[in-house]
Amino acid sequence: MKESIYQKQMRQLLKNAGYDFIEEFRFHPTRKWRFDFVLKPVKTKIAIEVNGSIWQKGKHTFGKQYEADLEKINTAQLLGWLVFQYTPDTLPNVIKDLNTLKTTEY
């Protein structure tokens, strides 16, 4: 799968803030679902998804693929994952959100 410019930007944001992460992490035991980023240690179950092309009928916002994304995220949450989702315009919020999470009792 081709990497998007937004995934590159997210990677740089996480690196600059000092977060350690794994990319394209397969989280489900039988499905081929992957998260774009998972924070280390993996046992914390914190995932980040980058959803691009939201204004152009991209795969994340259109029909069956949107339903498939909902199934993926809902299943992940049932498995105990905290999943943060960002669009290109909201990428800068990731560090603020993760820093807020650090100060709460999660």
C-alpha positions in Angstrom: 0.0 0.0 0.0 1.3 3.4 -0.9 2.1 5.7 2.0 0.3 9.0 2.0 1.8 12.4 2.6 -0.4 12.6 5.7 1.1 9.4 7.2 4.6 11.0 6.6 3.4 14.1 8.4 2.0 12.0 11.3 5.2 10.1 11.6 7.2 13.3 11.8 4.9 14.8 14.4 5.2 11.7 16.6 9.0 11.6 16.2 9.4 15.3 17.0 7.3 14.9 20.2 9.4 11.9 21.3 6.8 9.2 20.9 7.9 5.7 20.1 5.6 3.8 17.8 5.1 1.0 15.3 3.6 1.6 11.9 1.1 -0.6 10.1 0.5 -2.7 13.2 -1.8 -5.7 12.7 -4.0 -5.8 15.8 -6.6 -8.5 15.1 -5.8 -12.2 15.4 -7.7 -13.3 12.3 -8.5 -10.2 10.2 -5.9 -8.4 8.2 -6.8 -5.1 9.8 -3.9 -2.7 10.6 -3.6 0.6 12.4 -1.5 3.3 10.8 0.4 3.9 14.1 0.5 2.2 17.5 2.3 3.7 20.4 4.8 1.6 22.3 4.5 -0.3 24.5 1.8 -2.0 22.5 0.2 -3.3 25.7 -1.2 0.3 26.2 -3.4 -0.3 23.2 -3.3 3.2 21.8 -3.7 3.5 18.1 -3.7 6.4 15.6 -5.5 6.4 12.2 -4.9 8.9 9.5 -8.0 9.3 7.2 -7.1 11.3 4.1 -9.2 12.3 1.1 -12.3 13.0 3.2 -13.5 15.8 0.9 -13.1 13.8 -2.4 -15.2 10.7 -1.8 -12.1 8.9 -0.6 -12.3 5.3 0.5 -12.7 6.2 4.2 -15.9 8.2 3.6 -17.8 6.4 0.9 -20.2 3.5 1.0 -19.0 0.0 1.8 -15.4 1.1 2.7 -16.8 3.5 5.3 -18.9 0.7 6.8 -15.8 -1.5 6.8 -13.8 1.2 8.6 -16.6 1.4 11.2 -16.5 -2.3 11.7 -12.7 -2.2 12.1 -12.8 0.6 14.7 -15.7 -0.8 16.7 -14.0 -4.2 16.8 -10.8 -2.6 17.9 -12.6 -0.8 20.7 -14.3 -4.0 21.8 -10.7 -5.5 22.0 -9.7 -2.7 24.3 -8.0 -0.3 21.9 -8.2 3.5 22.3 -8.3 4.7 18.7 -7.5 8.3 17.7 -8.6 9.3 14.2 -7.3 12.3 12.3 -8.0 14.0 9.0 -5.3 16.0 7.2 -6.5 19.2 8.8 -6.5 17.8 12.3 -3.1 16.1 12.3 -1.5 18.8 14.6 -4.1 17.8 17.3 -2.4 14.5 17.8 0.3 15.7 20.2 -2.2 17.8 22.2 -4.5 14.8 22.5 -1.7 12.4 23.5 -0.3 14.8 26.0 -3.8 15.2 27.5 -4.0 11.4 27.7 -0.7 11.3 29.6 -2.2 13.5 32.3 -5.4 11.5 32.8 -5.7 8.2 34.5 -6.2 5.9 31.5 
